[in-house]
Amino acid sequence: MTTYSCGRCGRIVSKSTRICPYCSAHLAGIRCKNCNFTGSESDFFGDRCPKCGSVVYTGGGSGGGANSPLGWGGIIGIFIASIVLIIGSFVLGIWMGKNNMDGGGVSMIGSIFGVFMLIWCISDAWKRLKGRKR
């Protein structure tokens, strides 16, 4: 669920809320926290302010992309962690194989999980970059 801030009290409300549950203000529009521009949902195409270009999205949701609550730092952190997990799984599998230990399953699970994390990071970064062009 995409959320925005109330124009009167500044508290977070959903995009579809018409009356603020905190201050009872009638929410005929959405207010940008950066420049205080107020407009309708259609004015804020791509969750960006038409006046200053700021992202008015304030969190929540699980769609990732331009609205991801992680931000670029989180995406880069998960990207690095996935690379380390993939390499570590391969090294662990080789080490366990040399020491006659059965670690193929552990190595395979770690590698698969690392690949899924890597795919998610690339997908989320792509969505963020596409959302930025709007």
C-alpha positions in Angstrom: 0.0 0.0 0.0 1.5 3.3 -1.0 1.4 6.0 1.7 1.5 9.8 1.7 1.4 12.5 4.3 -1.6 14.4 5.4 -1.6 18.1 4.3 -2.7 19.3 7.8 -1.0 17.2 10.4 1.8 15.6 8.3 1.1 12.1 9.5 1.3 9.2 7.1 -1.9 8.2 5.4 -2.7 5.8 2.5 -3.0 7.2 -1.0 -6.7 6.4 -1.2 -7.6 8.0 2.2 -10.1 10.8 1.9 -10.4 11.8 5.6 -7.3 11.8 7.8 -7.8 9.3 10.7 -5.5 11.5 12.9 -6.8 15.0 12.5 -10.0 14.5 10.5 -8.8 16.7 7.6 -10.5 16.2 4.3 -7.8 15.0 1.9 -8.8 16.3 -1.5 -5.1 16.2 -2.5 -1.7 15.0 -1.7 1.0 17.4 -0.3 4.7 17.2 -1.1 6.8 17.3 2.0 9.6 19.1 0.2 7.9 22.1 -1.5 4.3 21.9 0.0 2.7 21.5 -3.5 -0.8 20.0 -3.1 -2.5 18.2 -6.0 -4.6 15.2 -6.9 -3.2 11.6 -7.2 -3.0 12.0 -11.0 -0.7 15.1 -10.6 1.9 12.9 -8.7 2.7 10.6 -11.6 5.2 8.0 -10.6 4.9 9.1 -6.9 6.9 12.3 -7.8 6.0 15.9 -7.2 5.2 17.7 -10.4 6.6 20.9 -9.0 10.0 19.9 -7.5 10.4 16.3 -8.6 10.7 14.9 -5.1 9.5 11.4 -4.4 6.4 11.8 -2.2 6.3 8.1 -1.3 6.9 7.6 2.4 7.2 3.8 2.9 5.3 0.6 3.2 4.4 -1.8 0.4 6.4 -4.6 -0.9 6.5 -3.7 -4.6 10.1 -2.7 -4.5 11.3 -0.6 -7.4 11.2 3.2 -7.1 9.2 2.8 -4.0 11.5 0.4 -2.2 11.9 1.2 1.5 15.4 -0.2 1.3 17.0 2.6 -0.8 20.1 2.2 -2.8 22.3 1.5 0.2 20.2 -1.5 1.2 20.1 -2.8 -2.4 23.9 -2.5 -2.7 24.3 -4.2 0.7 22.2 -7.2 -0.3 23.9 -7.3 -3.7 27.3 -7.6 -2.0 26.0 -10.1 0.5 24.6 -12.3 -2.3 28.0 -12.3 -4.1 29.8 -13.2 -0.9 27.2 -16.0 -0.3 27.6 -17.5 -3.8 31.5 -17.4 -3.6 31.5 -18.7 0.0 29.2 -21.6 -0.9 31.4 -22.7 -3.7 34.6 -22.4 -1.5 32.8 -24.4 1.2 31.8 -27.1 -1.2 35.4 -27.4 -2.5 36.8 -27.4 1.0 34.4 -30.1 2.2 35.0 -32.2 -0.9 38.8 -32.1 -0.3 38.3 -33.2 3.3 36.0 -36.1 2.3 33.0 -34.4 3.9 29.5 -34.5 2.5 28.7 -30.8 2.0 27.3 -30.7 -1.5 23.7 -30.0 -0.2 24.8 -27.1 2.0 26.9 -25.6 -0.8 24.0 -26.0 -3.3 21.4 -24.4 -1.1 23.7 -21.4 -0.3 24.5 -20.9 -4.0 20.8 -21.1 -5.0 19.8 -18.6 -2.2 22.7 -16.3 -3.3 21.5 -16.4 -6.9 17.9 -15.6 -5.9 19.2 -12.6 -3.8 21.3 -11.4 -6.7 18.3 -11.6 -9.1 16.1 -9.7 -6.7 18.8 -6.9 -6.3 19.1 -6.5 -10.1 15.3 -6.5 -10.5 14.8 -3.9 -7.8 17.6 -1.7 -9.1 16.1 -1.9 -12.6 12.6 -0.9 -11.3 14.2 2.0 -9.4 16.0 3.2 -12.5 12.8 2.9 -14.7 10.8 4.8 -12.0 13.4 7.6 -12.0 12.9 8.4 -15.7 9.3 9.4 -15.3 
